[in-house]
Amino acid sequence: MPVTDDDELRSILDYKRVAVVGCSSTPGKDAHDIPSYLDSQGYDIVPVNPYADEVLGKQAYDSLEAVPGEIDIVEVFRPSEEVSGIVDSALTREDVEVIWLQLGIHDDEAVERAEAGGKRVVQDRCMKPEHQRLVS
C-alpha cells in the first residue's frame, strides 16, 4: 500500500539523494521546475535522462543503473506505462529506499512489486507541495 501517512512522508522527505527519472532540461515543465525547487532546498538531485548530457547544471545519466553512488529516492516523471520498467531498474539497486511516483502517475501492479522488494512507494503525489506542507 503506497505511503499516505504524514509522519512517514516526513521521514521520506528527510532523505537527500534523489534520482529524477525523466528530469527535463526545459524550464516551465514540472519535470524541470520541481527538481529545481528540490535542489534549492538542499536535495542532491541526480538527473536521469538519456537525451540530455546535463540538467540543472548536473551530469545526467542514461539510466538508474548508470547512476554512481547511493540513491535514496527514485522520483518518476515518466508516463504510467513506463513505471513497471523503472521499478524493475530500482529493484536491482539495494540502495534505493523509496520510489516516488509524481502526481497523475499510477501502476498498482508495479507498486506491489516494489513493496514486495522492500521499497516504500509514494504514488500520485507531488514531492514539492508535500515538502512545502510537511517540511518548509
N, C-alpha and C positions, 0 to 999 in steps of 0.2 A: 504494500500500500504506500503510495507516494507520501512524502513528508508534508504535513499541513500545520503541525503544532508550532506556535511562535517560538517557544523555547528551543526546539530542535532546529528551526530555521536560523535563530540567532547563533547557535553553535556552529552551524554550517557556514554562516557568514564570517565566522572567526578564521576560517581557512584563508590562505593568502595567495596561493599559486593557482591561477585559473587558465586552463587551455580553452580557448574560444573557437569551437569548430564552426566555420562559416564566417569568421571575423572579416568584415568588409573594410576596404580602403576608401570607401565613398562616404564622406561626411553627409549627414542627413538621414542615412539608413540606420535603423535600430541596431543592426549588426556592427556598426561602427560607433555610434554615439553611446550605447550602453557600455561596451568595453572601455571606451574613452573615459566615461564617468567613473567606472570601477578603478581604472588606472589612477585617476586623480584622487581616489580615496585610499590609495596605498596598496591596492592589489597588484600582484605581479602577473600581468596579462601575457599570455603566450598565444599569438595568433596561429590558427591552423587554417590555411587557405592555399590550396595547390596552385592558384592562379596569381599569387602575389609573392614578391620577394620580401616585402616589408609592409607592416601595418602598424600605425601608431608609433612609428619610429623603432619598432622591434622586429627582429627577424621573424618571418612567417615560415611555418613548416607545412609540408605536404600532407601529413597525416599525424594522428595521435602517436603512432608507433615511432615516428621520426623525432618526436619531442624529447630532448635530453633532460635529465634530471627528473625530479619528482613532480607529479601533478596532484593537486588536492581535489580540484573541481573540474569536471568537463562540462562546459556550458555550450549548449547546442542551439545554433541559429541556422538550422537546415530544415527542409520540409519534413513533415512527419514520416513520409515514406522512406527517408534516409536514416531514421533513428535506429532501426534494427542493426544496420552495419556499424554505426557509430558505437552502439552499446557493445557489439562484439569486439570492436577495437579496444574499448575501455576495459573490457573484461580480461584482455591479455596483459593488462598492466596491474600489478599488485598495489601500486602506489595510489591509484585513484580511489578517493573516498566517496565522492558524490558525483552523480550525473544530474545536471540541471537542464531541463527542457523548457525553453522560453515559452512565453505566452502564446497560446494557439497551437503548440506542438504536442502531439499525443501519439503514443504507441503502447497500449496497455500490455501487450504480449512482451515487448522489449523491456518494459519496466519490470515485469515479473521476473524475466531472465536476469536483469541487472541485480534485483534484490536477492534472488536465489544465489547470485555470485558474490554476495556480501557488500554490494554498493547501496548507499542511500540514494534515493531518487526524489527530485522535486520536478513536478510536471505541471505545465500550463501556468507558470508564474514568471514574472519578470524580476530579474535579480536587482535592478536599480530601485524600483519602488519598494521592494522588500527591504533593501539596505536602508533606504531613507526612512522607512517606517519603523524598523527594528533596531537600527544601529546609530544612525545620524542624530 
